[in-house]
Amino acid sequence: MDTTNYITKLLIAASMMMASGLTLAADGWYDGERWRALHEDPRQVARLEMDPASDGQVVGARVRSVRLQSAATASLESQPSADRVIQVPVFRDHPGGPVRVAIGGVLVQFSEKLSAEQRADWLAREGLTVLDAPAGLPWMLVASQPGRSSLELANRLHGKPEVIQASPNWWRETARR
């Protein structure tokens, strides 16, 4: 196959992907040390119903439910002001793959070399709020906005020397039994 023919076929394949609504991976996150590409699904959005006990705060609010819907339908619907509903992107590991929704918060695992006091000092310097720190487990959940903000915070924390790993708090669709 000559180079011109190969490039032509590659451009046709990319055009077909774009026409079908699929995008090339531009986003991602670190699963431990491994970079995992994500594809935003432009055809779907997730509507997060937030716990009304959050006093109007989105950061640190608990998600009561996640509802997937088409992006076209979501843009036509109006959100009642009484509801605490936030619309965030739907990600997939690969086009057509399983759904991932960053529902807010980042799971952080610290280096074992840090004492509890050093972790607390580091969290304060970074301006992070701990939402959950289960006793006996090496990780904690820190607050972030849902959606892309959670992904960006996880990636920013990943590169810090105090952090072993940082991951968005993912919601994954499960099959009903």
CORURMO-V445317 format. One record per residue. N is the residue number from 1. RES is the residue in one letter. SS is DSSP state (H for helix, E for strand, L for the rest). PSI is psi in degrees with one decimal (* if undefined). NEAR is the number of other ideal C-beta (glycine too) atoms within 8 Angstrom. Layout:
n->N res->RES ss->SS psi->PSI near->NEAR
n->N res->RES ss->SS psi->PSI near->NEAR
This chain:
n->1 res->M ss->L psi->130.4 near->3
n->2 res->D ss->L psi->163.5 near->5
n->3 res->T ss->H psi->-41.6 near->5
n->4 res->T ss->H psi->-43.8 near->6
n->5 res->N ss->H psi->-41.3 near->8
n->6 res->Y ss->H psi->-46.2 near->9
n->7 res->I ss->H psi->-40.7 near->8
n->8 res->T ss->H psi->-46.0 near->8
n->9 res->K ss->H psi->-37.4 near->8
n->10 res->L ss->H psi->-43.5 near->8
n->11 res->L ss->H psi->-37.5 near->8
n->12 res->I ss->H psi->-43.3 near->8
n->13 res->A ss->H psi->-42.1 near->8
n->14 res->A ss->H psi->-39.9 near->9
n->15 res->S ss->H psi->-40.1 near->8
n->16 res->M ss->H psi->-39.8 near->8
n->17 res->M ss->H psi->-45.1 near->11
n->18 res->M ss->H psi->-38.6 near->9
n->19 res->A ss->H psi->-30.4 near->6
n->20 res->S ss->L psi->-1.3 near->6
n->21 res->G ss->L psi->1.7 near->8
n->22 res->L ss->L psi->147.4 near->8
n->23 res->T ss->L psi->157.5 near->11
n->24 res->L ss->L psi->152.5 near->6
n->25 res->A ss->L psi->121.3 near->8
n->26 res->A ss->L psi->-15.3 near->5
n->27 res->D ss->E psi->166.1 near->11
n->28 res->G ss->E psi->-178.0 near->9
n->29 res->W ss->E psi->164.4 near->13
n->30 res->Y ss->E psi->122.2 near->14
n->31 res->D ss->E psi->90.1 near->8
n->32 res->G ss->L psi->-123.4 near->5
n->33 res->E ss->L psi->-6.9 near->4
n->34 res->R ss->E psi->126.6 near->6
n->35 res->W ss->E psi->127.1 near->7
n->36 res->R ss->E psi->116.1 near->9
n->37 res->A ss->E psi->146.5 near->9
n->38 res->L ss->E psi->148.4 near->13
n->39 res->H ss->E psi->121.8 near->15
n->40 res->E ss->E psi->131.7 near->10
n->41 res->D ss->E psi->105.4 near->11
n->42 res->P ss->E psi->-10.4 near->7
n->43 res->R ss->E psi->-11.7 near->6
n->44 res->Q ss->E psi->154.0 near->11
n->45 res->V ss->E psi->162.4 near->12
n->46 res->A ss->E psi->134.1 near->14
n->47 res->R ss->E psi->116.2 near->12
n->48 res->L ss->E psi->123.5 near->15
n->49 res->E ss->E psi->118.8 near->11
n->50 res->M ss->E psi->153.1 near->13
n->51 res->D ss->L psi->126.7 near->9
n->52 res->P ss->H psi->-14.7 near->5
n->53 res->A ss->H psi->1.0 near->5
n->54 res->S ss->H psi->1.8 near->12
n->55 res->D ss->L psi->39.6 near->4
n->56 res->G ss->L psi->-1.4 near->3
n->57 res->Q ss->L psi->131.8 near->7
n->58 res->V ss->L psi->-41.0 near->10
n->59 res->V ss->L psi->122.1 near->9
n->60 res->G ss->L psi->-5.7 near->10
n->61 res->A ss->L psi->147.4 near->11
n->62 res->R ss->L psi->142.1 near->7
n->63 res->V ss->E psi->125.5 near->13
n->64 res->R ss->E psi->-39.0 near->6
n->65 res->S ss->E psi->157.5 near->6
n->66 res->V ss->E psi->127.2 near->11
n->67 res->R ss->E psi->122.3 near->7
n->68 res->L ss->E psi->139.5 near->11
n->69 res->Q ss->E psi->164.0 near->9
n->70 res->S ss->E psi->147.3 near->8
n->71 res->A ss->H psi->-35.8 near->10
n->72 res->A ss->H psi->-44.7 near->6
n->73 res->T ss->H psi->-42.6 near->8
n->74 res->A ss->H psi->-36.7 near->11
n->75 res->S ss->H psi->-24.1 near->6
n->76 res->L ss->H psi->-27.4 near->5
n->77 res->E ss->L psi->143.5 near->6
n->78 res->S ss->L psi->147.8 near->3
n->79 res->Q ss->L psi->119.6 near->7
n->80 res->P ss->L psi->136.5 near->6
n->81 res->S ss->L psi->-23.1 near->4
n->82 res->A ss->L psi->-24.6 near->3
n->83 res->D ss->L psi->144.8 near->7
n->84 res->R ss->L psi->76.9 near->9
n->85 res->V ss->E psi->130.9 near->10
n->86 res->I ss->E psi->135.7 near->10
n->87 res->Q ss->E psi->127.9 near->9
n->88 res->V ss->E psi->161.0 near->13
n->89 res->P ss->E psi->155.2 near->10
n->90 res->V ss->E psi->130.6 near->13
n->91 res->F ss->E psi->156.9 near->14
n->92 res->R ss->E psi->149.2 near->13
n->93 res->D ss->L psi->-32.1 near->10
n->94 res->H ss->L psi->156.7 near->7
n->95 res->P ss->L psi->127.2 near->8
n->96 res->G ss->L psi->-2.3 near->5
n->97 res->G ss->L psi->-176.6 near->7
n->98 res->P ss->L psi->151.3 near->7
n->99 res->V ss->E psi->141.2 near->12
n->100 res->R ss->E psi->134.0 near->12
n->101 res->V ss->E psi->124.9 near->16
n->102 res->A ss->E psi->102.7 near->16
n->103 res->I ss->E psi->5.5 near->13
n->104 res->G ss->E psi->140.4 near->16
n->105 res->G ss->E psi->157.7 near->13
n->106 res->V ss->E psi->131.8 near->14
n->107 res->L ss->E psi->124.4 near->12
n->108 res->V ss->E psi->131.9 near->12
n->109 res->Q ss->E psi->124.4 near->9
n->110 res->F ss->E psi->160.5 near->12
n->111 res->S ss->L psi->140.1 near->8
n->112 res->E ss->L psi->-15.8 near->5
n->113 res->K ss->L psi->-18.9 near->3
n->114 res->L ss->L psi->134.4 near->9
n->115 res->S ss->L psi->169.0 near->5
n->116 res->A ss->H psi->-39.3 near->5
n->117 res->E ss->H psi->-41.2 near->6
n->118 res->Q ss->H psi->-39.2 near->9
n->119 res->R ss->H psi->-45.9 near->11
n->120 res->A ss->H psi->-42.0 near->8
n->121 res->D ss->H psi->-43.5 near->8
n->122 res->W ss->H psi->-45.2 near->11
n->123 res->L ss->H psi->-42.3 near->11
n->124 res->A ss->H psi->-43.2 near->8
n->125 res->R ss->H psi->-36.7 near->6
n->126 res->E ss->H psi->-8.8 near->7
n->127 res->G ss->L psi->29.9 near->4
n->128 res->L ss->L psi->146.0 near->8
n->129 res->T ss->L psi->129.3 near->8
n->130 res->V ss->E psi->126.6 near->10
n->131 res->L ss->E psi->-33.3 near->9
n->132 res->D ss->E psi->135.7 near->6
n->133 res->A ss->L psi->81.2 near->7
n->134 res->P ss->L psi->131.7 near->7
n->135 res->A ss->L psi->136.7 near->4
n->136 res->G ss->L psi->-3.4 near->3
n->137 res->L ss->L psi->146.0 near->6
n->138 res->P ss->L psi->15.7 near->5
n->139 res->W ss->E psi->166.6 near->8
n->140 res->M ss->E psi->158.8 near->11
n->141 res->L ss->E psi->121.1 near->13
n->142 res->V ss->E psi->153.4 near->13
n->143 res->A ss->L psi->143.4 near->11
n->144 res->S ss->L psi->163.7 near->11
n->145 res->Q ss->L psi->152.8 near->8
n->146 res->P ss->L psi->166.6 near->14
n->147 res->G ss->L psi->-144.6 near->11
n->148 res->R ss->H psi->-31.6 near->9
n->149 res->S ss->H psi->-39.1 near->10
n->150 res->S ss->H psi->-42.9 near->17
n->151 res->L ss->H psi->-44.8 near->14
n->152 res->E ss->H psi->-41.2 near->8
n->153 res->L ss->H psi->-43.4 near->13
n->154 res->A ss->H psi->-44.0 near->15
n->155 res->N ss->H psi->-36.6 near->12
n->156 res->R ss->H psi->-42.3 near->8
n->157 res->L ss->H psi->-29.2 near->12
n->158 res->H ss->H psi->-38.0 near->11
n->159 res->G ss->L psi->-2.8 near->6
n->160 res->K ss->L psi->139.2 near->7
n->161 res->P ss->L psi->-24.3 near->4
n->162 res->E ss->L psi->-15.3 near->9
n->163 res->V ss->E psi->129.1 near->13
n->164 res->I ss->E psi->-46.1 near->5
n->165 res->Q ss->E psi->154.4 near->11
n->166 res->A ss->E psi->131.1 near->13
n->167 res->S ss->E psi->140.2 near->11
n->168 res->P ss->E psi->152.0 near->12
n->169 res->N ss->E psi->95.3 near->12
n->170 res->W ss->E psi->139.2 near->9
n->171 res->W ss->E psi->132.1 near->11
n->172 res->R ss->E psi->139.1 near->8
n->173 res->E ss->L psi->136.7 near->7
n->174 res->T ss->L psi->156.0 near->4
n->175 res->A ss->L psi->142.2 near->4
n->176 res->R ss->L psi->147.0 near->3
n->177 res->R ss->L psi->* near->2
